[in-house]
Amino acid sequence: MLKDFHGKNVGQLLYDKAIQVARQKNADYVWLGVWEENPRAINFYKKNGFVEFDKHIFKLGNDEQTDIMMKLNLEKA
């Protein structure tokens, strides 16, 4: 079960690796979309310096869900 991994820092380790790769590629920023009804993920990204900048519709099958677009400026992070 996925909840068995909550609180084990697995997400933080994966996140840290992704940011490391982005920096190695000399990216100016990283952006992502997160489902608006996933407050745990939204808070995780905010804790790591991401800010909301837009929203967009993500279709999952016939279901239209709203994703919050978040961005981290690597020049300042």
KELOPA-457199 format. One record per residue: residue number from 1; residue in three letters; z, y, x of N, C-alpha, C, O, CB in turn. Coordinates in Angstrom, 3 decimals. Atoms other than C-alpha are relative to their C-alpha. Glycine has a CB too. Example, Ala and Ser with C-alpha at 12.3 -4.5 7.8 and 13.67 -1.06 7.14 Angstrom:
BEGIN
@pos=1 | code=ALA | n_up=0.000 | n_north=-1.190 | n_east=0.890 | ca_up=7.800 | ca_north=-4.500 | ca_east=12.300 | c_up=0.000 | c_north=1.200 | c_east=0.900 | o_up=0.665 | o_north=1.181 | o_east=1.936 | cb_up=1.246 | cb_north=0.027 | cb_east=-0.992 $
@pos=2 | code=SER | n_up=-0.060 | n_north=-1.190 | n_east=-0.820 | ca_up=7.140 | ca_north=-1.060 | ca_east=13.670 | c_up=0.730 | c_north=1.090 | c_east=-0.770 | o_up=0.899 | o_north=2.198 | o_east=-0.261 | cb_up=-1.415 | cb_north=0.462 | cb_east=0.414 $
//
This chain:
BEGIN
@pos=1 | code=MET | n_up=0.000 | n_north=-1.183 | n_east=0.843 | ca_up=0.000 | ca_north=0.000 | ca_east=0.000 | c_up=0.000 | c_north=1.245 | c_east=0.887 | o_up=0.724 | o_north=1.299 | o_east=1.881 | cb_up=1.223 | cb_north=-0.001 | cb_east=-0.958 $
@pos=2 | code=LEU | n_up=0.123 | n_north=-1.217 | n_east=-0.795 | ca_up=-0.921 | ca_north=3.448 | ca_east=1.330 | c_up=1.310 | c_north=0.754 | c_east=0.131 | o_up=1.574 | o_north=1.350 | o_east=1.176 | cb_up=-1.036 | cb_north=0.900 | cb_east=-0.602 $
@pos=3 | code=LYS | n_up=-1.265 | n_north=-0.736 | n_east=-0.063 | ca_up=2.485 | ca_north=4.927 | ca_east=0.484 | c_up=0.927 | c_north=-0.546 | c_east=1.077 | o_up=1.841 | o_north=0.150 | o_east=1.520 | cb_up=0.701 | cb_north=-0.047 | cb_east=-1.346 $
@pos=4 | code=ASP | n_up=-0.805 | n_north=0.580 | n_east=-1.078 | ca_up=3.988 | ca_north=2.560 | ca_east=3.064 | c_up=-0.172 | c_north=0.784 | c_east=1.300 | o_up=0.684 | o_north=0.716 | o_east=2.182 | cb_up=-0.381 | cb_north=-1.470 | cb_east=0.219 $
@pos=5 | code=PHE | n_up=0.284 | n_north=-0.744 | n_east=-1.215 | ca_up=2.431 | ca_north=4.830 | ca_east=5.703 | c_up=0.449 | c_north=1.459 | c_east=-0.072 | o_up=0.406 | o_north=2.165 | o_east=0.936 | cb_up=-1.469 | cb_north=-0.059 | cb_east=0.294 $
@pos=6 | code=HIS | n_up=-0.493 | n_north=-1.370 | n_east=0.123 | ca_up=3.808 | ca_north=8.125 | ca_east=4.316 | c_up=1.234 | c_north=0.167 | c_east=0.866 | o_up=2.104 | o_north=-0.704 | o_east=0.899 | cb_up=0.316 | cb_north=0.350 | cb_east=-1.477 $
@pos=7 | code=GLY | n_up=-1.157 | n_north=-0.288 | n_east=-0.828 | ca_up=6.271 | ca_north=9.704 | ca_east=6.713 | c_up=-0.004 | c_north=-0.691 | c_east=1.355 | o_up=0.984 | o_north=-0.608 | o_east=2.085 | cb_up=1.221 | cb_north=-0.379 | cb_east=-0.727 $
@pos=8 | code=LYS | n_up=0.084 | n_north=0.734 | n_east=-1.268 | ca_up=5.108 | ca_north=7.607 | ca_east=9.687 | c_up=-0.780 | c_north=0.774 | c_east=1.060 | o_up=-1.007 | o_north=0.265 | o_east=2.158 | cb_up=-0.651 | cb_north=-1.360 | cb_east=-0.223 $
@pos=9 | code=ASN | n_up=0.756 | n_north=-0.870 | n_east=-0.910 | ca_up=3.160 | ca_north=10.480 | ca_east=11.334 | c_up=-1.409 | c_north=-0.499 | c_east=0.306 | o_up=-2.040 | o_north=-0.003 | o_east=1.239 | cb_up=0.753 | cb_north=0.153 | cb_east=1.286 $
@pos=10 | code=VAL | n_up=1.362 | n_north=0.485 | n_east=-0.214 | ca_up=-0.113 | ca_north=8.540 | ca_east=11.104 | c_up=-1.002 | c_north=1.120 | c_east=-0.275 | o_up=-1.932 | o_north=1.324 | o_east=0.505 | cb_up=-0.294 | cb_north=-1.225 | cb_east=-0.903 $
@pos=11 | code=GLY | n_up=0.889 | n_north=-1.106 | n_east=0.339 | ca_up=-1.822 | ca_north=11.485 | ca_east=9.397 | c_up=0.025 | c_north=1.076 | c_east=1.070 | o_up=-1.022 | o_north=1.618 | o_east=1.426 | cb_up=0.385 | cb_north=0.596 | cb_east=-1.345 $
@pos=12 | code=GLN | n_up=-0.108 | n_north=-1.024 | n_east=-1.036 | ca_up=-0.512 | ca_north=13.901 | ca_east=12.019 | c_up=-0.706 | c_north=-0.443 | c_east=1.277 | o_up=-1.360 | o_north=0.369 | o_east=1.932 | cb_up=1.472 | cb_north=0.313 | cb_east=0.292 $
@pos=13 | code=LEU | n_up=0.681 | n_north=0.515 | n_east=-1.192 | ca_up=-1.778 | ca_north=11.672 | ca_east=14.850 | c_up=-1.515 | c_north=0.085 | c_east=-0.153 | o_up=-2.213 | o_north=0.494 | o_east=0.775 | cb_up=0.418 | cb_north=-1.451 | cb_east=0.272 $
@pos=14 | code=LEU | n_up=1.440 | n_north=-0.078 | n_east=0.248 | ca_up=-5.240 | ca_north=11.450 | ca_east=13.280 | c_up=-0.470 | c_north=1.457 | c_east=-0.001 | o_up=-1.515 | o_north=1.789 | o_east=0.558 | cb_up=-0.354 | cb_north=-0.677 | cb_east=-1.341 $
@pos=15 | code=TYR | n_up=0.312 | n_north=-1.433 | n_east=0.027 | ca_up=-5.237 | ca_north=15.185 | ca_east=12.621 | c_up=-0.061 | c_north=0.565 | c_east=1.420 | o_up=-1.019 | o_north=1.248 | o_east=1.785 | cb_up=1.051 | cb_north=0.766 | cb_east=-0.834 $
@pos=16 | code=ASP | n_up=-0.060 | n_north=-0.513 | n_east=-1.373 | ca_up=-4.210 | ca_north=15.973 | ca_east=16.207 | c_up=-1.219 | c_north=-0.442 | c_east=0.810 | o_up=-1.767 | o_north=0.341 | o_east=1.586 | cb_up=1.290 | cb_north=-0.472 | cb_east=0.692 $
@pos=17 | code=LYS | n_up=1.176 | n_north=0.506 | n_east=-0.711 | ca_up=-7.026 | ca_north=13.783 | ca_east=17.551 | c_up=-1.258 | c_north=0.738 | c_east=-0.449 | o_up=-2.091 | o_north=1.101 | o_east=0.382 | cb_up=-0.161 | cb_north=-1.515 | cb_east=-0.231 $
@pos=18 | code=ALA | n_up=1.173 | n_north=-0.709 | n_east=0.520 | ca_up=-9.602 | ca_north=15.453 | ca_east=15.286 | c_up=-0.070 | c_north=1.426 | c_east=0.558 | o_up=-1.149 | o_north=1.898 | o_east=0.916 | cb_up=0.034 | cb_north=0.034 | cb_east=-1.543 $
@pos=19 | code=ILE | n_up=-0.033 | n_north=-1.361 | n_east=-0.542 | ca_up=-8.505 | ca_north=18.918 | ca_east=16.460 | c_up=-0.318 | c_north=-0.028 | c_east=1.498 | o_up=-1.015 | o_north=0.851 | o_east=2.004 | cb_up=1.388 | cb_north=0.658 | cb_east=-0.250 $
@pos=20 | code=GLN | n_up=0.303 | n_north=0.145 | n_east=-1.431 | ca_up=-8.616 | ca_north=17.743 | ca_east=20.085 | c_up=-1.512 | c_north=-0.151 | c_east=0.217 | o_up=-2.081 | o_north=0.487 | o_east=1.102 | cb_up=0.754 | cb_north=-1.223 | cb_east=0.594 $
@pos=21 | code=VAL | n_up=1.451 | n_north=0.205 | n_east=-0.115 | ca_up=-12.216 | ca_north=16.550 | ca_east=19.616 | c_up=-0.740 | c_north=1.297 | c_east=-0.323 | o_up=-1.698 | o_north=1.648 | o_east=0.366 | cb_up=-0.472 | cb_north=-1.141 | cb_east=-0.945 $
@pos=22 | code=ALA | n_up=0.651 | n_north=-1.264 | n_east=0.366 | ca_up=-13.174 | ca_north=19.825 | ca_east=17.889 | c_up=0.105 | c_north=1.010 | c_east=1.141 | o_up=-0.855 | o_north=1.725 | o_east=1.430 | cb_up=0.630 | cb_north=0.582 | cb_east=-1.286 $
@pos=23 | code=ARG | n_up=-0.177 | n_north=-0.925 | n_east=-1.137 | ca_up=-11.747 | ca_north=21.817 | ca_east=20.804 | c_up=-0.897 | c_north=-0.409 | c_east=1.171 | o_up=-1.486 | o_north=0.443 | o_east=1.836 | cb_up=1.489 | cb_north=0.032 | cb_east=0.454 $
@pos=24 | code=GLN | n_up=0.865 | n_north=0.482 | n_east=-1.083 | ca_up=-13.611 | ca_north=19.606 | ca_east=23.308 | c_up=-1.460 | c_north=0.360 | c_east=-0.254 | o_up=-2.228 | o_north=0.567 | o_east=0.685 | cb_up=0.142 | cb_north=-1.518 | cb_east=0.162 $
@pos=25 | code=LYS | n_up=1.368 | n_north=-0.359 | n_east=0.384 | ca_up=-16.812 | ca_north=20.397 | ca_east=21.401 | c_up=-0.180 | c_north=1.517 | c_east=-0.070 | o_up=-1.250 | o_north=2.008 | o_east=-0.431 | cb_up=-0.355 | cb_north=-0.632 | cb_east=-1.352 $
@pos=26 | code=ASN | n_up=0.009 | n_north=-1.465 | n_east=0.025 | ca_up=-15.942 | ca_north=24.116 | ca_east=21.655 | c_up=-0.282 | c_north=0.571 | c_east=-1.389 | o_up=-0.940 | o_north=1.603 | o_east=-1.523 | cb_up=-1.030 | cb_north=0.521 | cb_east=0.974 $
@pos=27 | code=ALA | n_up=0.149 | n_north=-0.501 | n_east=1.372 | ca_up=-15.870 | ca_north=24.508 | ca_east=17.865 | c_up=0.846 | c_north=1.259 | c_east=-0.174 | o_up=1.948 | o_north=1.358 | o_east=0.365 | cb_up=0.415 | cb_north=-1.087 | cb_east=-1.041 $
@pos=28 | code=ASP | n_up=-0.748 | n_north=-1.224 | n_east=0.302 | ca_up=-14.799 | ca_north=27.938 | ca_east=16.639 | c_up=1.013 | c_north=-0.231 | c_east=-1.113 | o_up=2.064 | o_north=0.408 | o_east=-1.156 | cb_up=-0.957 | cb_north=1.128 | cb_east=-0.394 $
@pos=29 | code=TYR | n_up=-0.892 | n_north=0.293 | n_east=1.124 | ca_up=-13.223 | ca_north=26.493 | ca_east=13.505 | c_up=-0.268 | c_north=-1.407 | c_east=-0.523 | o_up=-1.269 | o_north=-2.043 | o_east=-0.194 | cb_up=-0.181 | cb_north=1.041 | cb_east=-1.132 $
@pos=30 | code=VAL | n_up=0.129 | n_north=1.276 | n_east=0.710 | ca_up=-12.688 | ca_north=23.352 | ca_east=11.447 | c_up=0.232 | c_north=0.317 | c_east=-1.472 | o_up=1.129 | o_north=1.092 | o_east=-1.806 | cb_up=1.028 | cb_north=-1.102 | cb_east=0.541 $
@pos=31 | code=TRP | n_up=-0.228 | n_north=-0.200 | n_east=1.422 | ca_up=-13.026 | ca_north=23.280 | ca_east=7.676 | c_up=-0.030 | c_north=-1.343 | c_east=-0.715 | o_up=-0.570 | o_north=-2.326 | o_east=-0.207 | cb_up=-1.050 | cb_north=0.959 | cb_east=-0.596 $
@pos=32 | code=LEU | n_up=-0.060 | n_north=1.232 | n_east=0.787 | ca_up=-12.406 | ca_north=20.684 | ca_east=4.988 | c_up=0.198 | c_north=0.336 | c_east=-1.462 | o_up=0.541 | o_north=1.465 | o_east=-1.814 | cb_up=1.132 | cb_north=-0.921 | cb_east=0.498 $
@pos=33 | code=GLY | n_up=-0.280 | n_north=-0.110 | n_east=1.426 | ca_up=-12.146 | ca_north=20.148 | ca_east=1.259 | c_up=1.099 | c_north=-0.972 | c_east=-0.365 | o_up=1.082 | o_north=-2.123 | o_east=0.070 | cb_up=-1.267 | cb_north=-0.267 | cb_east=-0.841 $
@pos=34 | code=VAL | n_up=-1.101 | n_north=0.855 | n_east=0.438 | ca_up=-8.990 | ca_north=18.772 | ca_east=-0.337 | c_up=0.165 | c_north=0.166 | c_east=-1.513 | o_up=0.127 | o_north=1.279 | o_east=-2.039 | cb_up=1.333 | cb_north=0.353 | cb_east=0.757 $
@pos=35 | code=TRP | n_up=-0.123 | n_north=0.002 | n_east=1.457 | ca_up=-8.521 | ca_north=17.817 | ca_east=-3.985 | c_up=1.145 | c_north=0.900 | c_east=-0.431 | o_up=2.255 | o_north=0.787 | o_east=0.088 | cb_up=0.215 | cb_north=-1.428 | cb_east=-0.529 $
@pos=36 | code=GLU | n_up=-0.998 | n_north=-0.970 | n_east=0.439 | ca_up=-6.641 | ca_north=20.575 | ca_east=-5.796 | c_up=1.264 | c_north=-0.645 | c_east=-0.574 | o_up=2.309 | o_north=0.003 | o_east=-0.638 | cb_up=-0.607 | cb_north=0.911 | cb_east=-1.028 $
@pos=37 | code=GLU | n_up=-1.159 | n_north=0.696 | n_east=0.559 | ca_up=-4.299 | ca_north=17.982 | ca_east=-7.344 | c_up=0.679 | c_north=-0.904 | c_east=1.031 | o_up=1.340 | o_north=-1.879 | o_east=0.673 | cb_up=-0.421 | cb_north=-0.824 | cb_east=-1.212 $
@pos=38 | code=ASN | n_up=-0.657 | n_north=0.745 | n_east=-1.073 | ca_up=-3.131 | ca_north=16.667 | ca_east=-3.960 | c_up=0.888 | c_north=0.962 | c_east=0.802 | o_up=0.544 | o_north=1.341 | o_east=1.921 | cb_up=-1.058 | cb_north=-0.695 | cb_east=0.931 $
@pos=39 | code=PRO | n_up=-0.845 | n_north=-0.988 | n_east=-0.666 | ca_up=-0.252 | ca_north=19.010 | ca_east=-3.073 | c_up=0.543 | c_north=-0.479 | c_east=1.346 | o_up=0.779 | o_north=0.336 | o_east=2.237 | cb_up=1.148 | cb_north=0.368 | cb_east=-0.899 $
@pos=40 | code=ARG | n_up=-0.494 | n_north=0.534 | n_east=-1.273 | ca_up=0.980 | ca_north=16.720 | ca_east=-0.297 | c_up=-0.993 | c_north=0.309 | c_east=1.127 | o_up=-0.597 | o_north=0.751 | o_east=2.205 | cb_up=0.238 | cb_north=-1.532 | cb_east=-0.105 $
@pos=41 | code=ALA | n_up=1.029 | n_north=-0.278 | n_east=-1.000 | ca_up=-2.338 | ca_north=17.071 | ca_east=1.572 | c_up=-0.154 | c_north=1.496 | c_east=0.224 | o_up=-0.278 | o_north=1.938 | o_east=1.366 | cb_up=-1.337 | cb_north=-0.607 | cb_east=-0.426 $
@pos=42 | code=ILE | n_up=0.133 | n_north=-1.452 | n_east=-0.123 | ca_up=-2.619 | ca_north=20.800 | ca_east=0.853 | c_up=1.129 | c_north=0.552 | c_east=0.871 | o_up=0.885 | o_north=1.363 | o_east=1.764 | cb_up=0.012 | cb_north=0.675 | cb_east=-1.400 $
@pos=43 | code=ASN | n_up=-1.139 | n_north=-0.467 | n_east=-0.796 | ca_up=0.866 | ca_north=21.385 | ca_east=2.267 | c_up=-0.104 | c_north=-0.447 | c_east=1.452 | o_up=0.261 | o_north=0.302 | o_east=2.359 | cb_up=1.306 | cb_north=-0.506 | cb_east=-0.603 $
@pos=44 | code=PHE | n_up=0.196 | n_north=0.500 | n_east=-1.359 | ca_up=0.071 | ca_north=19.223 | ca_east=5.307 | c_up=-0.946 | c_north=0.920 | c_east=0.768 | o_up=-0.652 | o_north=1.323 | o_east=1.893 | cb_up=-0.553 | cb_north=-1.444 | cb_east=-0.023 $
@pos=45 | code=TYR | n_up=0.969 | n_north=-0.851 | n_east=-0.679 | ca_up=-2.979 | ca_north=21.324 | ca_east=6.140 | c_up=0.528 | c_north=1.418 | c_east=0.190 | o_up=0.297 | o_north=2.024 | o_east=1.236 | cb_up=-1.302 | cb_north=0.032 | cb_east=-0.779 $
@pos=46 | code=LYS | n_up=-0.598 | n_north=-1.329 | n_east=-0.150 | ca_up=-1.146 | ca_north=24.611 | ca_east=5.481 | c_up=1.006 | c_north=-0.002 | c_east=1.153 | o_up=1.054 | o_north=0.939 | o_east=1.946 | cb_up=0.689 | cb_north=0.442 | cb_east=-1.317 $
@pos=47 | code=LYS | n_up=-0.983 | n_north=0.115 | n_east=-1.083 | ca_up=1.643 | ca_north=23.430 | ca_east=7.802 | c_up=-0.691 | c_north=0.023 | c_east=1.361 | o_up=-0.116 | o_north=0.481 | o_east=2.348 | cb_up=0.826 | cb_north=-1.293 | cb_east=-0.154 $
@pos=48 | code=ASN | n_up=0.765 | n_north=0.063 | n_east=-1.238 | ca_up=-1.039 | ca_north=22.897 | ca_east=10.448 | c_up=-0.913 | c_north=1.217 | c_east=0.202 | o_up=-1.785 | o_north=1.206 | o_east=1.070 | cb_up=-0.826 | cb_north=-1.263 | cb_east=0.018 $
@pos=49 | code=GLY | n_up=0.684 | n_north=-1.264 | n_east=-0.234 | ca_up=-2.430 | ca_north=26.417 | ca_east=10.085 | c_up=-1.264 | c_north=0.249 | c_east=-0.804 | o_up=-1.898 | o_north=1.289 | o_east=-0.629 | cb_up=-0.332 | cb_north=0.091 | cb_east=1.400 $
@pos=50 | code=PHE | n_up=1.192 | n_north=-0.205 | n_east=0.825 | ca_up=-5.272 | ca_north=25.952 | ca_east=7.582 | c_up=0.291 | c_north=1.024 | c_east=-1.092 | o_up=1.416 | o_north=1.134 | o_east=-1.580 | cb_up=-0.472 | cb_north=-1.335 | cb_east=-0.624 $
@pos=51 | code=VAL | n_up=-0.102 | n_north=-0.955 | n_east=1.108 | ca_up=-5.917 | ca_north=28.679 | ca_east=5.010 | c_up=-1.118 | c_north=-0.288 | c_east=-1.000 | o_up=-2.204 | o_north=-0.737 | o_east=-0.635 | cb_up=-0.080 | cb_north=1.480 | cb_east=0.516 $
@pos=52 | code=GLU | n_up=0.994 | n_north=0.190 | n_east=1.059 | ca_up=-7.732 | ca_north=28.470 | ca_east=1.690 | c_up=-1.029 | c_north=1.115 | c_east=0.066 | o_up=-0.688 | o_north=2.279 | o_east=0.276 | cb_up=0.673 | cb_north=-0.037 | cb_east=-1.395 $
@pos=53 | code=PHE | n_up=1.019 | n_north=-1.044 | n_east=-0.008 | ca_up=-11.069 | ca_north=30.256 | ca_east=1.578 | c_up=-0.994 | c_north=-0.114 | c_east=-1.149 | o_up=-1.777 | o_north=0.810 | o_east=-1.368 | cb_up=-0.740 | cb_north=-0.031 | cb_east=1.299 $
@pos=54 | code=ASP | n_up=0.943 | n_north=0.150 | n_east=1.107 | ca_up=-12.998 | ca_north=28.884 | ca_east=-1.418 | c_up=0.350 | c_north=-1.270 | c_east=-0.769 | o_up=1.309 | o_north=-1.964 | o_east=-0.433 | cb_up=-1.477 | cb_north=-0.046 | cb_east=0.515 $
@pos=55 | code=LYS | n_up=-0.113 | n_north=1.248 | n_east=0.767 | ca_up=-13.315 | ca_north=26.072 | ca_east=-3.981 | c_up=-1.405 | c_north=-0.517 | c_east=-0.253 | o_up=-2.368 | o_north=0.249 | o_east=-0.248 | cb_up=0.777 | cb_north=0.216 | cb_east=-1.353 $
@pos=56 | code=HIS | n_up=1.291 | n_north=0.546 | n_east=0.409 | ca_up=-16.123 | ca_north=23.705 | ca_east=-4.865 | c_up=0.225 | c_north=-1.257 | c_east=-0.827 | o_up=1.290 | o_north=-1.872 | o_east=-0.775 | cb_up=-0.892 | cb_north=-0.305 | cb_east=1.232 $
@pos=57 | code=ILE | n_up=-0.058 | n_north=1.192 | n_east=0.848 | ca_up=-16.849 | ca_north=20.891 | ca_east=-7.292 | c_up=-0.448 | c_north=-1.210 | c_east=0.814 | o_up=-1.486 | o_north=-1.186 | o_east=1.476 | cb_up=-0.888 | cb_north=0.171 | cb_east=-1.273 $
@pos=58 | code=PHE | n_up=0.308 | n_north=1.269 | n_east=-0.654 | ca_up=-16.802 | ca_north=17.362 | ca_east=-5.891 | c_up=-0.153 | c_north=-1.033 | c_east=-1.097 | o_up=0.771 | o_north=-1.258 | o_east=-1.877 | cb_up=1.114 | cb_north=-0.418 | cb_east=1.036 $
@pos=59 | code=LYS | n_up=0.233 | n_north=1.020 | n_east=1.027 | ca_up=-18.364 | ca_north=14.672 | ca_east=-8.079 | c_up=0.414 | c_north=-1.359 | c_east=0.526 | o_up=-0.061 | o_north=-1.812 | o_east=1.568 | cb_up=-1.483 | cb_north=-0.022 | cb_east=-0.438 $
@pos=60 | code=LEU | n_up=-0.440 | n_north=1.357 | n_east=-0.297 | ca_up=-16.615 | ca_north=11.313 | ca_east=-7.992 | c_up=-0.432 | c_north=-0.853 | c_east=-1.186 | o_up=0.253 | o_north=-0.915 | o_east=-2.207 | cb_up=1.570 | cb_north=-0.080 | cb_east=0.251 $
@pos=61 | code=GLY | n_up=0.595 | n_north=0.680 | n_east=1.144 | ca_up=-18.794 | ca_north=9.121 | ca_east=-10.169 | c_up=-0.429 | c_north=1.050 | c_east=-1.002 | o_up=-1.188 | o_north=1.962 | o_east=-0.670 | cb_up=0.992 | cb_north=-1.016 | cb_east=-0.642 $
@pos=62 | code=ASN | n_up=0.297 | n_north=-0.995 | n_east=1.029 | ca_up=-19.036 | ca_north=11.040 | ca_east=-13.426 | c_up=1.080 | c_north=1.069 | c_east=-0.111 | o_up=0.964 | o_north=1.994 | o_east=-0.914 | cb_up=-0.177 | cb_north=-0.681 | cb_east=-1.336 $
@pos=63 | code=ASP | n_up=-1.128 | n_north=-0.917 | n_east=0.052 | ca_up=-15.787 | ca_north=12.897 | ca_east=-12.789 | c_up=-0.223 | c_north=1.173 | c_east=0.961 | o_up=-0.447 | o_north=0.976 | o_east=2.155 | cb_up=1.310 | cb_north=-0.739 | cb_east=0.342 $
@pos=64 | code=GLU | n_up=0.104 | n_north=-1.184 | n_east=-0.843 | ca_up=-16.049 | ca_north=16.465 | ca_east=-11.519 | c_up=1.400 | c_north=0.478 | c_east=0.347 | o_up=2.197 | o_north=0.805 | o_east=-0.533 | cb_up=-0.812 | cb_north=1.124 | cb_east=-0.703 $
@pos=65 | code=GLN | n_up=-1.309 | n_north=-0.426 | n_east=-0.476 | ca_up=-13.053 | ca_north=17.404 | ca_east=-9.397 | c_up=-0.173 | c_north=1.264 | c_east=0.836 | o_up=-1.205 | o_north=1.464 | o_east=1.477 | cb_up=0.694 | cb_north=-1.127 | cb_east=0.825 $
@pos=66 | code=THR | n_up=0.043 | n_north=-1.225 | n_east=-0.792 | ca_up=-12.258 | ca_north=20.730 | ca_east=-7.786 | c_up=0.698 | c_north=-0.225 | c_east=1.329 | o_up=1.855 | o_north=-0.644 | o_east=1.374 | cb_up=0.651 | cb_north=1.174 | cb_east=-0.762 $
@pos=67 | code=ASP | n_up=-0.565 | n_north=0.047 | n_east=-1.341 | ca_up=-11.705 | ca_north=20.738 | ca_east=-4.039 | c_up=0.287 | c_north=1.416 | c_east=0.466 | o_up=-0.503 | o_north=2.331 | o_east=0.233 | cb_up=-0.954 | cb_north=-0.722 | cb_east=0.985 $
@pos=68 | code=ILE | n_up=-0.333 | n_north=-1.256 | n_east=-0.644 | ca_up=-9.954 | ca_north=23.582 | ca_east=-2.273 | c_up=-0.566 | c_north=-0.076 | c_east=1.411 | o_up=-0.294 | o_north=-1.023 | o_east=2.149 | cb_up=1.557 | cb_north=0.270 | cb_east=0.002 $
@pos=69 | code=MET | n_up=0.563 | n_north=-0.068 | n_east=-1.343 | ca_up=-11.863 | ca_north=24.568 | ca_east=0.846 | c_up=1.011 | c_north=0.695 | c_east=0.899 | o_up=1.508 | o_north=1.775 | o_east=0.579 | cb_up=-1.375 | cb_north=0.748 | cb_east=0.008 $
@pos=70 | code=MET | n_up=-0.996 | n_north=-0.537 | n_east=-0.927 | ca_up=-9.558 | ca_north=25.156 | ca_east=3.817 | c_up=-0.614 | c_north=0.071 | c_east=1.396 | o_up=-1.454 | o_north=-0.751 | o_east=1.762 | cb_up=1.295 | cb_north=-0.876 | cb_east=0.005 $
@pos=71 | code=LYS | n_up=0.595 | n_north=-0.254 | n_east=-1.304 | ca_up=-10.336 | ca_north=26.475 | ca_east=7.286 | c_up=1.101 | c_north=0.292 | c_east=1.019 | o_up=2.103 | o_north=0.940 | o_east=0.718 | cb_up=-1.005 | cb_north=1.177 | cb_east=-0.074 $
@pos=72 | code=LEU | n_up=-0.880 | n_north=-0.288 | n_east=-1.128 | ca_up=-8.578 | ca_north=26.549 | ca_east=10.654 | c_up=-0.834 | c_north=0.634 | c_east=1.096 | o_up=-1.782 | o_north=0.028 | o_east=1.597 | cb_up=0.720 | cb_north=-1.290 | cb_east=0.513 $
@pos=73 | code=ASN | n_up=0.696 | n_north=-0.701 | n_east=-1.076 | ca_up=-9.752 | ca_north=29.110 | ca_east=13.198 | c_up=0.573 | c_north=-0.515 | c_east=1.323 | o_up=1.749 | o_north=-0.290 | o_east=1.608 | cb_up=0.157 | cb_north=1.573 | cb_east=-0.128 $
@pos=74 | code=LEU | n_up=-0.469 | n_north=0.588 | n_east=-1.254 | ca_up=-9.507 | ca_north=27.331 | ca_east=16.572 | c_up=0.171 | c_north=1.033 | c_east=1.096 | o_up=0.880 | o_north=0.779 | o_east=2.070 | cb_up=-0.958 | cb_north=-1.067 | cb_east=0.461 $
@pos=75 | code=GLU | n_up=-0.156 | n_north=-1.047 | n_east=-1.004 | ca_up=-9.802 | ca_north=30.555 | ca_east=18.541 | c_up=1.409 | c_north=0.553 | c_east=0.006 | o_up=1.898 | o_north=1.019 | o_east=1.035 | cb_up=-0.994 | cb_north=1.119 | cb_east=-0.242 $
@pos=76 | code=LYS | n_up=-1.357 | n_north=-0.554 | n_east=0.132 | ca_up=-6.374 | ca_north=31.609 | ca_east=17.248 | c_up=1.054 | c_north=-1.090 | c_east=-0.013 | o_up=2.232 | o_north=-0.815 | o_east=0.211 | cb_up=0.112 | cb_north=0.833 | cb_east=-1.268 $
@pos=77 | code=ALA | n_up=-0.987 | n_north=1.078 | n_east=0.153 | ca_up=-4.747 | ca_north=28.197 | ca_east=16.819 | c_up=0.523 | c_north=-0.460 | c_east=1.339 | o_up=1.360 | o_north=-1.360 | o_east=1.399 | cb_up=-0.605 | cb_north=-1.180 | cb_east=-0.746 $
//
